[in-house]
């Protein structure tokens, strides 16, 4: 007799989505079906060599994979949980947020001339630096910003001159991108307009310096520059504008309008782009690394060699301002803020959140002295691990650089049509405040103290670096202790103080930030001491008229106190290590001890070392007749 298939609905546990849950559910389902056919042949699903078990495990395996990707797909559609950079950037674009790209480092070049004639080096002279990246020697190109005349050798003294140089190479200076004459211009040829709406052209290089792109569109015989804008939707059908798009591989694309929001380039019009290639944190070089000429505009290779024989060069300052493209975490944090302001500044939070929509704006804070006067503090974008201690300032944090002034101008322009009528907006730089941290730590026995100490420094500099701090942040010793207790090998850590390197209010051991302040943690400001394991008493003073037997010796732990005649006595112990803790019978050192007549009083002096682990106990016995 053939068993009939049950028509009774079977409950399905939809929470079973991992391999083992699916396997158990499938085995239970099969047993419920096949074991009713023949009671003498029960299938258990426990034999790993059983083909049925192997088949069920294959189905469970596939079910687990499918569940995983279903969850991934759901996560990738929501900005806070997306992990793929492509999806993060696309979601940010929906919010109207353009992630920051590469920014170039700037250094100062000193030329030294040993010739008896002055040497003129035009702007865009290209220089070479060699750096080691991931154990590979890499050549970086730095380009001078302006023409410089290096004085001649006079009286045996070489002439010197300095000029700033930016990490990167102008693609329009490459041989394949030079002008062919007439009305042609130098630049990378992107293509010819098809006349279609929403045309997109991708630049050939993927390390494009942000802010360096200028796009030219052919109009008859001339190439005319078009204006870069953030949102094409804000412009009309005749506006010669374009926007930029960054992909997950850091390639930049030029996007034109559709004839409604932004003009369409004329059909068959040539499109060219001028931009710089370079940038990134790799350009934040040490001094003395820029040493060679690569090219000099208007000079042949042999002429450049002649110049190099007479003129030496080096960078006298470190490179500052080099930044890699904005990190995924930063995009997740900043993009939603731009959307929440609804493109208008009403509250102070609106001002700060809108400012983050400006390229290279990493932090913003708004304050108001009155309803009609708003000060907006802005600071540049940096990723976690950046070595730039004072973004937007020189290496000492004393003078703003062109990076910040450019950011200020961009923010002011961006906020023009978003600020309410009658409100005066001032864009101001941050105030960087170096801090000093003093702490003591103890390691677990199986860990090397030197390794743990270095890891404490690394964690402190990472968790409290520029990317993780904001305007007006308050930081307490407890905040730092919480972070450092997670470090492998740390058994105990205590922060004595975290204070401003200068002008710290007396008695304050925490950081209380003003609205314009960003605290700066540097290795030079970190003082770390290993906790002492010394729990030895240096001395033990007893009341006058009494006698300690034997005479105190720090290596002896048991004593008798003789000639006691009073109902209370006070012992005064002192530890060898000043930070050790001492208790007497569990109480503070100054607590009097009762010594009743006709009895024996046992006194325990417990010394706990600064590492909170090492303990020594000294005992004193008082026998009073």
N, C-alpha and C positions, 0 to 999 in steps of 0.2 A: 504494500500500500504506500503510495506516495504522499508524503506530508504536504499539507496545504500551507501556502504562504499566509501568514497572519495579516489581517487587514487592520489590526489595531495600531493606531499611530504610535510611533516610538519617539520618546523625548530625546532631543539632541542637546548635548552640553556644548554650547558654542564658546565656552571659556577654554576648552581643550584645544590649544593652538600650538603647543610645543611637541617635540618628538615623542617623549615618553607618555604624555597624556593622550596623544593621538594613538599611539601603539596600544595602550591599555584599553582605550575605547573600542578600537577595531577588534582586538582579541575578544573582549566581552561580547561584542555584537555577533561575531562569527560563532562563538560558543553557544550563544542563545539560539542560533539558527540550526547548526548542524547536530548538536547533541540531542535534539528531540527526535531525530530520525531513528537512531539505534542506541538504546540505553546501555547496551553491552560494549559499545565502542565510543567512549567519551574522548573528545578532542580537548586537550588541556592548553595548548598554545605555549607550552613551556620548553619544548625541544628545539634548541637553536638550529638543529640540522633539518628540521621540518621545513619543506618547501612553502607550506602555508604561512609559517612564521616569517620566513624570509620575504615573502610577498607582502605581508602586512607591514613589516618593517620598512620596506621600500615605499609603500604608500605613506607611512608616517613620516618618513624622511622628506618626501615631496611635499606633504602637507605643511611641515615645519618651514621649509623654504618658501612656499607660497605665502604663509602667514607673515614671515619676516618681510617679504617685499611688499605685501599689502600695508604693513605698518610703516615701512619706509616711504611708500608713496604718499600715505596720509601725512607723515611728518614733513615731507618735502614741499607740501603745499602751504605750510604755515611758517612764517619767518622765524619765530623763536626756536623752532625745532628742526628747521632745515639744516642739513650738513653739507650738501653739495654746493660748491661755490657758484656754479651756474645758476642754480635755483635761487640762492640767496640774492644774487645780483638782479635776477629777473623780478623777484618780489620787491626788491628795493626800488627798481625802476617804476613799478606800479605805484609806489608811494611818492614818486617824483624825486627820488633820491639818487644822485650819481656818486658812487664810491670814489674816493680819492685814489689817484694813480701814483706813478713815480714822481718824486721831487728830487731836484739836483742839489748836491752839496756844493758849497762855495769855499774856496781857499785863497790865500794870498801868495802870489808868486813873486820871488825876487830874482831879477836878472842882474848878472854881473858881467860887465864888458871889459875885456883886456885889450881891445883895439884902441888905436890912437884917434879913431873917428867914431862919432856917435852912431848908434844903430837904432833905426826906427822899426818897431814891430807893430803891424796893424792889428786892429781888432779881429777877432776870430782866428788868431794864431792858435794852432792846436798843439798841445803838449801831452806827453805820455807819463804815466805813473804805473809802477808794477806793484801789485798787491797779491797776497796769497789768500785764496778763497777755497775752503775745503781741500787743502793740501795741493791746490793747483795754482800755478802762477798765472795771473790774469792782468792784461794791460787795460788801463782805463785812460780815456781821452778827456782832457780838460781844455776848455776853450776860453781864451782871454776875452774880457768884456769890452775893452776899449784899446785904442792905440796908445802905445807907450814908447817914449824915447829914452834909450839907455845911454847916459853920458859916456864920453870917451875916457880913456885912461889918461890921467893927468898927474904928473910928478910921481909916477910909480904907483899911484893909487887908482885902482879900478873903479869905473863908474858903476853905480847901482841904481835900479829903479824898481818899483813894485806896481803890481796891477792885480786885480781880482780875477779869478778864473773859475768857471762853472763846469762841473762834471757833465759831460755830454758832447755830442757831435751834431752839428747842423747838417741835415741830409741834403740841403740845397747846395752844399759845397762839394758833394760827391760828383765825380766825373760824369756818371750816367744821368745826373739830375741837373747839370748845368744848362743855362739858357742857350738856345741854338741861334740867337740873334733876333733882330727885328723887335716885335712886340712880345716875344716869348719871355717867360720868367723862369728862374731857377726854382726847382722844387720837384717833389716826387709826383709823377703822373699817375692819378688814381683811375682814370678812365674817361669815357665819353658819355655824356648824358643821353639817356634813352627817351627823355621827355615824360617818363612815367612818374606817378606820385610815389612818395616814400622811398626814394632811392637811397641805397646804403653802399658805402665804399669803405673797405677796411684797409688801414695803413699796413705797409709791408713789415714794419718792425713792431715788436711787442714790449719794448722797454721805452715807451714814449714819455718824455718829460712833460708833466702836467703843466698846462698854461703856455706851452710853446707852440701849439698848433695854430696855424693860420691857413685857411682854405681859400683858394682862388678859383673863380668860375669864369670861363671865357665868355665875353660879350662882344661879338663881332671879332675884331682883331686884337682886343685887349683882354688881359686877365684882371678881373676885379676882385678885391677881397670881400668875402661875405662875413657876416657877424655871427660869432658863436653865442648861443643862448642856452639857457637851462631847459626851458619848456617851449617847444614849438607851438603849443596850443595857445600861448599868450600873444601870438603874432598873426598878422593878416596875410592875405593871398599874394601881396606884392612885396612883402618884406624879404630881403635877401639874407636869410638866416639859416643856420644849421645847428644841430645839437650833436653831442658825442655820446657814444655808448661803449662801455667797457665789458669784455667778456671774461669768462673764467680763466682764460690763459693770458689775460692782460693785453690782448689785442684791442686797439681802439678803432671804432668805426665812426664814420661821418654819416649823419642821417639828415636828409633834406625833407622839406615839407611836401604837402599833398595838394597844394594849390588853394587850400582853404586856411590851413594853419602853416604859414610859411610858403614862400614861392618855390616853384619847380624850376630847376636849371633848364635853360633852353635846350631843345633837342640838338644833339651833335656837339654841344658845347664841351670843351675840354675842362677837366677838373684836376687841379694840382693842390698839393699840400706842402707847406714848409713847417718843419718841426725838428726838435732835437731828440736824439737817441741817447739814452744813458740814465742817470739818476739811480736812486736807491741808496740803501744804507751802506753799500759797498764803497760809495764815494766819500764816506766820513773817514778819510785816511789820516794817518799820523803825519807829522812833519817830516820833510826830507825825502819824500817818495816821488815827487814830480821832478824828473831829472833830464828828460830828453825832449827835443823838438820832433813833432810829427809832420807838420806842414805850416807854411806861412803863406797867406793869400798873396797871389801875384808872383810867387817865387817858385823856381823849378827845384827839383830834388837836389841838384848839385849846388844851387844857391843856398838852399836850406842847410846843407852840409857845411858850407863856408861860414854861415852865421853861427852854427853850432860849435865850430872850431874857435870862435872868438868870444861867444857869449855862453856862460853857464847859467843854470837856473835851478831853483829848488823852491818848494813850498815852505814858507816860514810859519804857517799856522796850520792847525788841523782842519780837515774838512768838516763843515757843519751844515746841517739842514737836509742831508740826504735821507729820504724816506721811501720805504717800499710801499706798494699798493695797500690800501686799507684792508685790515684783517676782517675775517668773517664775523668775529665777535663784535667788533666796532660797528659794522654795518647793521647787525641785528639790534644793537643798542640805539643807534642814531636815527635810522630810517623811520621807525614809527613816530618819533618825536616830531619830525617834519610834518607828517600827516595830521597829527593831533592839533596843530595850530591853525588848520583850515586856511592857510595862506594869508592870515591877517594877524597883526600884533595888537592884542588888547591887554592881556595880563603880562606880567614880567616873565612868566614861564613861556609865553608865546614868543617873546623876543629871543630868548635863548634857544628854543627849539627850532625856530625858523632859521637862525644863524647857522645851525648845524647842516642846513641844506646847501650851504656854500661850499664849493670844492676846497678841500684842505682845512676846513674848520673842524677841529677835533673836540673842542670844549667851548662852552659858552655859559655865561652867567649874567643876568640882568639885575640892576639895582636902580632905585628911583629916589632922588632927593625930594621930588614933588611929582604930582601926576603929569606934569608937562615936561619933565626933564629926566630922561632915562640914560643910564650909562650901561653899555653892553661890553662886558669883558670877553674877549675871544682869544683862543690859543690854537696853534696848528695841530694837525693830525699826526700822531705817532703810534706805532704798533708796540706791543709788549716786547721788551728786550732792547728797545732803542737805546743807544749809548749817548744820545743827545740829552744832556742834563737840563738845558734851558732852551726848549724849542722856540724859534722865532727870535732868539737873542744870540749874541756872540758867545764864545766859549766860556766867558766869565759871568755871563748873565747880566752884564752892565748896559749893553747897547742893543736896541732892536735891529734886526736885519731886514733886508729887502723882502724876505719871505713873509714877515709879519706885516710890513707896510702894504704889500700886495694883498694879503688876506684882509686887512682893514679896509682897503679901497673896495674890494669885492663885496664885503659884507655891507658897507654903506650903500653901494649901488643896488644890491639885492633887496635891501630893506626900504628903499625909497618909496615904492608904491604899496608897502605893507604897513607903514607907520601911520598912525592916525594924525589927522590935520591938527596942528597946534602943538604937537609933541616934538621936542628937540632930542635927537638921538646922538650920543657920543660913543664911538667905538674905541675902547682902550685896551692896552696890552695887559697881560697878567703880571702879577708880582711874584717872582719865584723866591721861595724861602728855604734855603738849605737848613737841614736839621741834624742834630746829634742824637744818637741812640746809644745808651749804655745798658748792657745786660750781662747777666751771669747765667751759665748753663752747666748741666751735668749730663754725662752720657751713660748709656746702658753699658754693662761690663764688656759685652762682645763687640763693641764698636770702637774704632779708632777715633780718638778725640780730635785730632787734626782734621780728619775727613768730615766729621760732624760739624766742627766749627766753620769750615768752608761752606758746607751745605746750609748752615744757618745764615751766613752772609748772602749766599746766592738766593735763598728763599726770601729774605728780607728785601733785597734789591728787586726781585721779580714781582712779589706781591704788592709792594708799595712803590712801583715805578710809575713814571709819568702817565702811562696808558691806563693805570688803574686808580689814579687819583683825580679829583675834580676840584673846582673852585670851592673854597670855604669848607674843606673837609676837616672834621675833628678826629684826632687820633689819640687814643689812650694807651698806656702800657698794656692794659688787658687786651686790646685789639691785636697788638703785636704778639703777645704771649699765646693767644689762641692760634695764630697762624704758625708760630714756630713749634708749638707742641705737636704739630702734625709731621714734623721732619723726622725721618728715620734715624734712630739712634739717640734721640733727645729724650732723656728721662725726666728732666726738670729744667725749666727756664724761668728766669725772673728778670723783668725789665725794670731797672732802677729809674730811668727817665727817658723820655723822648721829647726833646725841646728844640727850640730855635737855636741855630748856631750863634745868633746874636740877638740882643734886645729881648731876651726871654723874661717875662714877668717873674719876680722873685716868688719862690714857693710853689710854682706851677710845674708839674712834671708831665703834663700832657700838651698836645698841640691843639690850639683853638684857632681855626682859620678864619680870616676876614673874607668878605665876598670876592675880593680881587686876588686872593692868595692861592698859590699852588705849592704844596710842600715838595721838597726835592731831597730824596734819599741818595746818598753817595757813599761809596765804600770808605772814603776818608773820614766820614762822620760817624762810623760805627765802631764802638769800643766793646769788645767781647772778652770776657774773662771766664776761665774754667772755674767752677765752684771748687773750693778747697775741701779736702777730705780730712783735714786736721781737726780732731775732736779732743785735743789734749788740754788739760788745765795747766796754765803757767804758774799759778799761785793759788793759795787758799789761806785767807786771813781769818783768824778766830778772835773772839772777844778777849779783851785784856783780862789777865788773871787766870786764863785757861791755858792748857797745854795740849798740843796736838802730838799724838804718839802713833807711829814714829814721826820724825820731822818730815814735812811735806816733800815729796819727790814726784814729779809728773808721771813717772813710770810705775808708781805704786798706787793701788786703787782702794785700799782698806785702811781705815784709821780709827783711833779712839780719841775722844776728847775728854781730858781730865780736868779736875778742879772746877767743875761747873757748880755754881751755888745759886744761880738765879732761875726763876721759873720760865724765862724765855731767853733765847740767844739768837744772834744774827750772824751767819757766816757770809764771808765775802769772797767768792771764787772769781777768778779771771782766766779767760781762755787765751791760748796762744794765738789763735786766729780771731781777729776782731769781729768777723761776721758770724762766728759760731753762736749758737743759742744755748743758754744755760737755764735749767730749772732746778729748784730744790724742793723735793717731795711734791713735784708737780706744780709748784707755785713760782712766782717771780722771785728773783734773787734776793730782793730787799725784804721779803716776808719773814717776820720773826717766827721762830720755831719753839713750840712749847716743850719744856723739859721738866716734867713733874718730878717732885721728890720721891725717892723710893722706887723708881722705875728705870727702865731702859728705853732710850729713844734712838730709833734707827733713822738716819738721815741719808737720803739718796740724792747725790748731785749728778744730774744727767746733762751731758754735753753733746749737742747735736751739731755736727759739722755743717758748713755752708752748703754742702751738696745734698743736705736733707736725707742722707742715707747713713753715713758713718756716725755711730753713737758710742760714747764711752761713759761708764757709770762709776763714780767715786762714792764710796760709802763711809760714813762717819757714825760711830756708835758712842752714845752718851749714856754712861751709867752713873746716875746721881743717887747717893745714899739717902 
